Amino acid sequence: MPDKIIHVDGIGEVVFKKNHRSKNVSIALRPLKGVVVTMPKYVTYKQAFKIVQKRRSWILEHLPKIEQIENKATTFTEDTNFNTKFRKLIVHKDQTDKVIANISSSTVKIAYPENYPVEHPEIQQHIKTTLTRALRLEAKEYLPNRTSELARKHHFQFNRVYIKNAKTLWGSCSGRNNINLNLHLMRLPDHLIDYVIIHELCHTREKNHGKPFWSLMDSILGDAKKLAKELRTYSIQIY
């Protein structure tokens, strides 16, 4: 069932999503997506709307925090200094009627029409889409090999590595010890990439985040929770 967008006075457009796995109506405030209401299929939009109205004060209290996060998002221009792990972004205007993207071994080049401002939403989206392509290439080149290296060094065993473009998780480990790693790891410094990989390797032995898990992490990384705190200063969707 497609999402439904309803305008709520004082809040703005709210996205209502029906999910057969949902047992309750939940309200989330998400950067770039705004207010998202997830609801069981048997709940009517009218009922969910009333719940949003009851939570109005809570939503209004937290919306500014989401706006602060969104304001940190990069607007890519000719002067933007942005690098992935292996490539540098180069943006320039050109005599062209469309955006032209090129990914080489060391650069991500974007040429945009000179009669459009670089801040135009479509141009910004082209840049982000191309960067995602470059990040995926780098992730496939680097992350499986790095995972194997760290697994050998610290005596872990895993099944396979999958590269994902996840919206909320840097990584995850399945019950079968398949490791999922986010392509946006390629925007992080090396020590945090290793932290995420080791975090998931530790889950091949300890499936939850209990004391044995963190003891295992500390035995490899030292103060693992300090690195976890540093990781929280980065965002998957805002960059």
Number of C-alpha atoms within 10 A of each C-alpha: 7 7 13 13 14 13 11 13 9 9 16 12 16 20 18 22 19 20 16 10 10 13 13 13 18 16 19 13 16 15 19 14 13 18 21 18 22 22 23 17 16 11 13 11 16 9 11 20 17 11 15 21 15 11 12 15 11 11 17 12 9 11 16 11 13 16 14 11 16 18 13 11 14 13 15 19 20 13 9 12 10 15 16 20 17 14 19 18 21 20 19 14 18 15 10 12 11 13 15 16 16 12 17 10 10 13 16 23 20 23 21 24 17 14 11 13 13 21 12 10 11 12 21 18 13 16 27 16 13 20 23 15 15 23 23 20 15 20 23 16 11 13 22 18 13 14 24 17 13 15 17 11 9 12 9 17 14 19 11 14 18 16 18 17 17 15 11 10 14 21 19 18 22 14 9 10 19 17 23 22 27 24 25 26 25 22 20 16 12 11 11 17 22 18 18 21 27 21 23 25 26 24 23 21 15 16 15 12 11 9 10 14 17 19 14 18 20 13 11 14 18 12 13 18 13 10 15 14 10 11 17 9 7 12 19 18 15 13 15
